């Protein structure tokens, strides 16, 4: 994929901070612009002899055994930044490797405003929570109002004004500011992530405030 590459010694490297369209696994078709994202990554590497400097994350490997790092070309260019600028990846904050998350999001915002790459595609346009259909799946950016909050021993559930509930594991509350997201009921938010079936509706797992932005707090 545009966010993953194989090093000369055989190790796989997953770029921290971004997610590129999937090329297709397990018989699934590739996502739109997946081939372009992969080609852009190859072009960037070939331009500078396929040599990288890696800055590892706090967690150095993911559950697939891949290395996790920010990767820089010989001229100092950051691969993730290059892909974000071209609109060939979304910003992705996965704790504890959230260094540069705010920077990556600002770069994504510019590409999103310009409608570059994936941001010209229907699946990447913001959808109202009330317009979501229970059969929808995959990555989406959803805007809506938090109308209810439910708590259990291990989880917090924020119900939007539609079929979508944002799920936050209590162990991930350390990644959020104090009292957030408990103060969100009634607030308008933008939620991003991978939508999955949950009961008769949908859920999205949230681990970092970058994926659950309070819109009412944003000054135009």
C-alpha contacts under 8 A as a table, 3 or more apart, distances in Angstrom:
res1	aa1	res2	aa2	distance
1	X	4	X	5.30
1	X	5	X	7.41
1	X	20	X	6.62
1	X	21	X	7.04
1	X	22	X	5.87
1	X	23	X	5.66
1	X	34	X	6.89
1	X	35	X	7.92
1	X	37	X	7.18
1	X	38	X	5.47
2	X	5	X	7.82
2	X	19	X	7.92
2	X	20	X	5.26
2	X	21	X	7.14
2	X	22	X	7.93
2	X	34	X	7.01
2	X	35	X	7.97
2	X	37	X	4.69
2	X	38	X	4.13
2	X	39	X	7.58
2	X	40	X	7.47
2	X	41	X	5.83
2	X	88	X	7.84
2	X	89	X	7.77
3	X	14	X	6.00
3	X	15	X	5.41
3	X	18	X	6.85
3	X	19	X	6.11
3	X	20	X	5.51
3	X	38	X	7.80
3	X	41	X	7.87
3	X	80	X	7.77
3	X	89	X	7.96
4	X	12	X	7.06
4	X	13	X	5.62
4	X	14	X	4.59
4	X	15	X	6.20
5	X	12	X	5.78
5	X	13	X	5.35
5	X	14	X	6.79
6	X	10	X	6.02
6	X	11	X	5.77
6	X	12	X	4.39
6	X	13	X	6.02
7	X	10	X	5.36
7	X	11	X	5.34
7	X	12	X	6.06
7	X	13	X	7.01
8	X	11	X	7.39
11	X	66	X	7.07
11	X	67	X	7.37
12	X	65	X	7.98
12	X	66	X	5.10
12	X	67	X	6.14
13	X	66	X	5.44
13	X	67	X	4.63
13	X	68	X	6.03
13	X	69	X	7.21
14	X	66	X	6.11
14	X	67	X	5.91
14	X	68	X	5.16
14	X	69	X	6.76
15	X	18	X	6.69
15	X	68	X	6.00
15	X	69	X	5.51
15	X	70	X	5.73
15	X	71	X	6.83
15	X	80	X	6.90
16	X	57	X	7.46
16	X	68	X	5.89
16	X	69	X	5.36
16	X	70	X	5.48
16	X	80	X	7.69
16	X	92	X	7.90
16	X	97	X	7.08
17	X	70	X	7.86
17	X	80	X	7.16
17	X	91	X	5.75
17	X	92	X	4.82
17	X	93	X	5.61
17	X	94	X	7.35
17	X	97	X	7.75
17	X	98	X	7.04
17	X	100	X	7.57
17	X	101	X	6.33
17	X	104	X	7.04
18	X	80	X	6.39
18	X	84	X	7.71
18	X	89	X	6.02
18	X	90	X	5.47
18	X	91	X	4.48
18	X	92	X	4.72
18	X	93	X	7.64
18	X	104	X	7.93
19	X	89	X	5.28
19	X	90	X	5.26
19	X	91	X	6.41
19	X	92	X	6.07
20	X	34	X	7.01
20	X	37	X	6.71
20	X	88	X	6.18
20	X	89	X	4.20
20	X	90	X	6.45
21	X	30	X	7.71
21	X	31	X	5.50
21	X	32	X	6.92
21	X	33	X	6.64
21	X	34	X	4.71
21	X	37	X	7.26
21	X	88	X	7.52
21	X	89	X	6.80
22	X	25	X	7.75
22	X	30	X	5.82
22	X	31	X	5.47
22	X	34	X	5.73
23	X	29	X	7.33
23	X	30	X	4.27
23	X	31	X	6.12
23	X	34	X	5.19
23	X	35	X	6.64
24	X	27	X	6.81
24	X	28	X	4.98
24	X	29	X	4.88
24	X	30	X	4.03
24	X	31	X	6.85
25	X	28	X	5.32
25	X	29	X	7.41
25	X	30	X	7.77
30	X	34	X	6.29
30	X	35	X	7.94
31	X	34	X	5.48
32	X	35	X	7.82
32	X	118	X	7.66
33	X	36	X	5.02
33	X	37	X	6.20
33	X	88	X	7.25
33	X	117	X	7.49
33	X	118	X	6.82
34	X	37	X	5.16
34	X	38	X	6.34
35	X	38	X	5.16
35	X	39	X	6.09
36	X	39	X	5.01
36	X	40	X	6.02
36	X	88	X	7.58
37	X	40	X	5.11
37	X	41	X	6.30
37	X	83	X	7.34
37	X	88	X	5.36
37	X	89	X	7.55
38	X	41	X	5.16
38	X	42	X	6.30
39	X	42	X	5.07
39	X	43	X	6.10
40	X	43	X	5.05
40	X	44	X	6.20
40	X	83	X	7.45
41	X	44	X	5.22
41	X	45	X	6.35
41	X	79	X	7.50
41	X	83	X	7.50
42	X	45	X	5.19
42	X	46	X	6.08
43	X	46	X	5.18
43	X	47	X	6.07
44	X	47	X	5.30
44	X	48	X	7.10
44	X	79	X	7.57
45	X	48	X	5.65
45	X	49	X	6.40
45	X	50	X	4.49
45	X	51	X	7.04
45	X	73	X	7.37
46	X	49	X	5.17
46	X	50	X	5.27
47	X	50	X	7.41
48	X	51	X	6.42
48	X	73	X	6.78
48	X	74	X	6.48
51	X	73	X	6.47
51	X	74	X	6.67
52	X	71	X	6.15
52	X	72	X	5.46
52	X	73	X	5.00
52	X	74	X	6.48
53	X	71	X	5.77
53	X	72	X	5.07
53	X	73	X	6.48
53	X	74	X	7.36
54	X	69	X	5.85
54	X	70	X	5.75
54	X	71	X	4.72
54	X	72	X	6.39
55	X	69	X	5.27
55	X	70	X	5.08
55	X	71	X	6.44
56	X	59	X	7.68
56	X	60	X	5.96
56	X	67	X	7.97
56	X	68	X	6.03
56	X	69	X	4.11
56	X	70	X	6.32
57	X	60	X	5.45
57	X	68	X	5.98
57	X	69	X	5.38
57	X	70	X	7.44
57	X	96	X	7.91
57	X	97	X	5.28
57	X	99	X	7.88
58	X	96	X	6.25
58	X	97	X	5.66
59	X	62	X	7.48
59	X	68	X	7.10
59	X	96	X	6.78
59	X	97	X	6.51
60	X	67	X	5.64
60	X	68	X	5.06
60	X	69	X	7.13
61	X	64	X	7.68
61	X	65	X	5.50
61	X	66	X	5.22
61	X	67	X	4.55
61	X	68	X	5.32
62	X	65	X	5.36
62	X	66	X	5.55
62	X	67	X	6.82
62	X	68	X	6.82
63	X	66	X	7.46
70	X	78	X	7.30
70	X	79	X	7.72
70	X	80	X	7.39
71	X	78	X	5.91
71	X	79	X	5.84
71	X	80	X	7.44
72	X	75	X	7.84
72	X	76	X	5.49
72	X	77	X	5.43
72	X	78	X	4.51
72	X	79	X	6.02
73	X	76	X	5.22
73	X	77	X	5.26
73	X	78	X	6.47
73	X	79	X	7.14
74	X	77	X	7.35
77	X	81	X	7.69
77	X	82	X	7.40
78	X	81	X	5.30
78	X	82	X	6.35
79	X	82	X	5.14
79	X	83	X	6.39
80	X	83	X	5.29
80	X	84	X	6.14
80	X	104	X	7.97
81	X	84	X	5.06
81	X	85	X	6.03
81	X	104	X	6.77
81	X	107	X	7.19
82	X	85	X	5.24
82	X	86	X	6.47
83	X	86	X	5.21
83	X	87	X	6.37
83	X	88	X	5.23
83	X	89	X	5.89
84	X	87	X	5.09
84	X	88	X	5.85
84	X	89	X	5.25
84	X	90	X	6.56
84	X	91	X	7.36
84	X	104	X	7.45
84	X	107	X	6.36
84	X	108	X	5.51
84	X	111	X	7.07
85	X	88	X	7.62
85	X	107	X	6.20
85	X	108	X	6.65
85	X	110	X	7.56
85	X	111	X	5.78
86	X	89	X	7.98
86	X	111	X	6.80
86	X	116	X	6.34
86	X	117	X	6.28
87	X	90	X	7.53
87	X	108	X	7.19
87	X	111	X	5.44
87	X	112	X	7.12
87	X	115	X	7.82
87	X	116	X	4.90
87	X	117	X	4.28
87	X	118	X	5.65
87	X	119	X	6.49
88	X	117	X	5.59
88	X	118	X	5.96
89	X	118	X	7.43
90	X	108	X	6.51
91	X	101	X	7.39
91	X	104	X	5.85
91	X	105	X	5.56
91	X	108	X	6.33
92	X	101	X	7.43
93	X	97	X	7.16
93	X	98	X	5.42
93	X	101	X	5.95
93	X	208	X	6.64
93	X	210	X	6.57
93	X	211	X	7.64
94	X	97	X	5.77
94	X	98	X	6.12
94	X	207	X	7.05
94	X	208	X	7.05
95	X	98	X	5.63
95	X	175	X	7.35
95	X	207	X	7.09
95	X	208	X	6.93
98	X	101	X	5.22
100	X	103	X	5.14
100	X	104	X	6.13
101	X	104	X	5.16
101	X	105	X	6.14
101	X	210	X	7.88
102	X	105	X	5.11
102	X	106	X	6.33
103	X	106	X	5.23
103	X	107	X	6.43
104	X	107	X	5.16
104	X	108	X	6.15
105	X	108	X	4.95
105	X	109	X	6.07
106	X	109	X	4.99
106	X	110	X	6.54
107	X	110	X	5.32
107	X	111	X	6.65
108	X	111	X	5.20
108	X	112	X	5.98
109	X	112	X	4.92
109	X	113	X	6.02
110	X	113	X	5.17
110	X	114	X	6.25
111	X	114	X	5.07
111	X	115	X	6.08
111	X	116	X	5.28
111	X	117	X	7.89
111	X	119	X	7.28
112	X	115	X	5.05
112	X	116	X	6.31
112	X	119	X	5.33
113	X	116	X	7.88
114	X	119	X	7.99
115	X	118	X	7.63
115	X	119	X	4.76
115	X	120	X	4.91
116	X	119	X	5.40
116	X	120	X	6.07
117	X	120	X	5.96
117	X	121	X	7.74
118	X	121	X	5.38
118	X	124	X	6.61
119	X	122	X	7.94
119	X	124	X	5.65
119	X	125	X	6.84
120	X	124	X	7.42
120	X	125	X	7.79
121	X	124	X	5.67
121	X	125	X	6.91
122	X	125	X	5.39
123	X	139	X	7.82
123	X	140	X	6.67
124	X	139	X	7.97
124	X	140	X	6.35
124	X	141	X	6.75
125	X	140	X	7.86
125	X	141	X	6.89
126	X	140	X	7.40
126	X	141	X	5.03
126	X	142	X	5.50
126	X	143	X	6.61
127	X	131	X	6.83
127	X	132	X	7.26
127	X	140	X	7.70
127	X	141	X	6.39
127	X	142	X	4.94
127	X	143	X	6.16
128	X	131	X	5.27
128	X	132	X	6.84
128	X	142	X	5.71
128	X	143	X	4.98
128	X	144	X	5.91
129	X	132	X	5.47
129	X	142	X	5.79
129	X	143	X	5.70
129	X	144	X	5.00
129	X	145	X	7.94
129	X	160	X	6.67
129	X	161	X	6.12
129	X	162	X	5.18
129	X	163	X	7.32
129	X	164	X	6.86
130	X	144	X	7.35
130	X	161	X	5.94
130	X	162	X	4.49
130	X	163	X	7.41
131	X	162	X	7.40
132	X	136	X	7.10
132	X	162	X	6.94
132	X	163	X	6.87
132	X	164	X	7.75
133	X	136	X	5.64
133	X	163	X	7.58
134	X	163	X	6.71
134	X	197	X	7.29
134	X	200	X	7.29
134	X	201	X	5.42
134	X	202	X	6.23
135	X	197	X	7.74
136	X	195	X	7.23
136	X	196	X	7.96
137	X	194	X	7.11
137	X	195	X	5.17
137	X	196	X	5.89
137	X	197	X	7.82
138	X	193	X	7.82
138	X	194	X	4.81
138	X	195	X	5.27
138	X	196	X	7.19
139	X	192	X	7.26
139	X	193	X	5.25
139	X	194	X	4.19
139	X	195	X	6.21
140	X	192	X	5.81
140	X	193	X	5.87
140	X	194	X	6.36
140	X	195	X	6.91
141	X	190	X	6.89
141	X	191	X	5.78
141	X	192	X	4.41
141	X	193	X	6.82
142	X	190	X	5.61
142	X	191	X	5.13
142	X	192	X	6.20
143	X	188	X	7.28
143	X	189	X	5.77
143	X	190	X	4.46
143	X	191	X	6.31
144	X	160	X	6.03
144	X	161	X	6.20
144	X	188	X	5.52
144	X	189	X	5.66
144	X	190	X	6.66
145	X	160	X	5.44
145	X	161	X	5.69
145	X	185	X	7.68
145	X	186	X	6.08
145	X	187	X	5.46
145	X	188	X	4.17
145	X	189	X	5.98
146	X	149	X	7.73
146	X	158	X	6.33
146	X	159	X	5.73
146	X	160	X	4.45
146	X	161	X	6.36
146	X	184	X	6.49
146	X	185	X	4.81
146	X	186	X	5.19
146	X	187	X	5.64
146	X	188	X	6.43
146	X	189	X	7.25
147	X	158	X	7.71
147	X	159	X	5.93
147	X	160	X	5.63
147	X	161	X	5.91
147	X	185	X	5.53
147	X	186	X	5.51
147	X	187	X	7.99
148	X	158	X	6.05
148	X	159	X	5.16
148	X	160	X	7.18
148	X	185	X	5.84
148	X	186	X	7.82
149	X	156	X	7.14
149	X	157	X	5.62
149	X	158	X	4.70
149	X	159	X	6.11
149	X	182	X	7.74
149	X	185	X	6.61
150	X	156	X	5.86
150	X	157	X	5.01
150	X	158	X	6.61
150	X	159	X	7.96
151	X	154	X	7.98
151	X	155	X	5.96
151	X	156	X	4.62
151	X	157	X	6.25
152	X	155	X	5.21
152	X	156	X	6.40
153	X	170	X	7.98
154	X	169	X	5.94
154	X	170	X	5.37
154	X	171	X	7.63
155	X	167	X	6.90
155	X	168	X	5.74
155	X	169	X	4.45
155	X	170	X	5.18
156	X	167	X	5.94
156	X	168	X	5.17
156	X	169	X	6.30
156	X	170	X	6.72
157	X	165	X	6.20
157	X	166	X	5.66
157	X	167	X	4.75
157	X	168	X	6.42
158	X	165	X	5.41
158	X	166	X	4.97
158	X	167	X	6.50
158	X	185	X	7.69
159	X	162	X	7.70
159	X	163	X	7.85
159	X	164	X	6.29
159	X	165	X	4.32
159	X	166	X	6.38
160	X	163	X	7.11
160	X	164	X	5.70
160	X	165	X	5.87
160	X	166	X	7.60
161	X	164	X	7.58
163	X	200	X	7.87
163	X	201	X	4.72
163	X	202	X	5.72
164	X	201	X	6.18
164	X	202	X	4.66
164	X	203	X	5.37
164	X	204	X	7.37
165	X	201	X	7.91
165	X	202	X	6.25
165	X	203	X	4.74
165	X	204	X	6.49
166	X	191	X	7.86
166	X	203	X	5.69
166	X	204	X	5.00
166	X	205	X	6.01
166	X	206	X	6.49
167	X	203	X	6.65
167	X	204	X	5.99
167	X	205	X	4.84
167	X	206	X	5.88
168	X	172	X	6.74
168	X	173	X	7.43
168	X	205	X	6.18
168	X	206	X	5.27
168	X	207	X	6.29
169	X	172	X	5.44
169	X	173	X	7.08
169	X	206	X	7.95
169	X	207	X	7.51
170	X	173	X	5.29
171	X	174	X	6.76
172	X	175	X	5.70
172	X	176	X	7.65
172	X	207	X	5.68
172	X	208	X	7.53
173	X	176	X	5.35
173	X	207	X	7.79
174	X	177	X	7.71
175	X	207	X	7.20
175	X	208	X	5.77
175	X	209	X	7.37
176	X	180	X	6.03
176	X	181	X	7.39
176	X	208	X	6.47
176	X	209	X	5.99
177	X	180	X	5.41
179	X	182	X	5.39
179	X	183	X	6.02
180	X	183	X	5.63
180	X	184	X	6.96
181	X	184	X	5.36
182	X	185	X	7.37
184	X	187	X	5.29
184	X	214	X	7.78
187	X	214	X	6.87
187	X	215	X	7.75
187	X	216	X	6.65
188	X	214	X	6.13
188	X	215	X	5.59
188	X	216	X	5.92
189	X	212	X	6.56
189	X	213	X	5.43
189	X	214	X	4.45
189	X	215	X	5.02
189	X	216	X	7.38
190	X	211	X	7.58
190	X	212	X	5.78
190	X	213	X	5.18
190	X	214	X	6.57
190	X	215	X	6.57
191	X	211	X	5.50
191	X	212	X	4.69
191	X	213	X	6.58
192	X	204	X	7.88
192	X	211	X	5.11
192	X	212	X	6.82
193	X	204	X	6.04
193	X	205	X	7.03
193	X	206	X	7.43
193	X	211	X	6.92
194	X	204	X	5.85
194	X	205	X	7.47
195	X	202	X	6.31
195	X	203	X	5.73
195	X	204	X	5.01
196	X	202	X	5.49
196	X	203	X	5.40
196	X	204	X	6.40
197	X	200	X	7.42
197	X	201	X	6.03
197	X	202	X	4.52
197	X	203	X	6.19
198	X	201	X	5.21
198	X	202	X	4.75
198	X	203	X	5.62
199	X	202	X	7.31
206	X	209	X	7.75
206	X	211	X	6.26
206	X	212	X	7.15
207	X	211	X	7.45
208	X	211	X	5.83
208	X	212	X	7.22
209	X	212	X	4.91
209	X	213	X	6.22
210	X	213	X	6.17
214	X	217	X	5.71
214	X	218	X	7.18
215	X	218	X	5.27
216	X	219	X	7.86
